[in-house]
Amino acid sequence: MKAKLQISEVENISEWLQLVGEQYIASQSISWLRDHIGELCSKLAFVNNQMAISRFELNTEKKDALQLVISMHTHLSPSLVKEYSATRCAEQQYQFDLCERTSRTITHTIEALRTCISALKEEIKTSNYPGQI
């Protein structure tokens, strides 16, 4: 069974990333940040799957657009064919771009949280041994 594109869920995740980002700034809890990394990893798996589906749908739409141009037996300039294809595939391109950008945002957020956790661990270590540094 082929999975279906759930672009509204990807949009929700993208909005959630914007909202939760402010909470990361204020957090000093390593366990809370670790929990969020786990949640982000789960969302990343979902979004990456959606990106694959959206890429497939985009390529299918491009193929259909090109087949239509070929079936018209007209000689159009390559730039006009490209423009027609882009126009016809605008929705699929948006969906793929959203999935890709959301995936990248999650990846960068995970890396930022890992850096925050490392910094917090270092702060704890130095506060426990203030005279030895």
Number of C-alpha atoms within 10 A of each C-alpha: 3 5 9 10 17 14 18 10 13 22 16 10 21 19 12 11 16 11 11 11 11 10 10 17 10 8 11 12 13 17 10 12 19 15 12 17 20 12 12 19 15 11 17 21 12 17 28 17 17 25 24 16 19 25 19 14 18 20 14 14 20 21 14 15 20 15 11 12 16 13 9 9 8 8 9 12 9 9 9 10 16 15 12 16 19 16 13 15 20 14 13 20 20 14 23 22 15 20 28 19 14 23 25 15 16 21 15 12 18 21 13 14 18 16 12 19 19 13 13 15 13 12 11 11 11 13 11 10 9 8 7 6 6
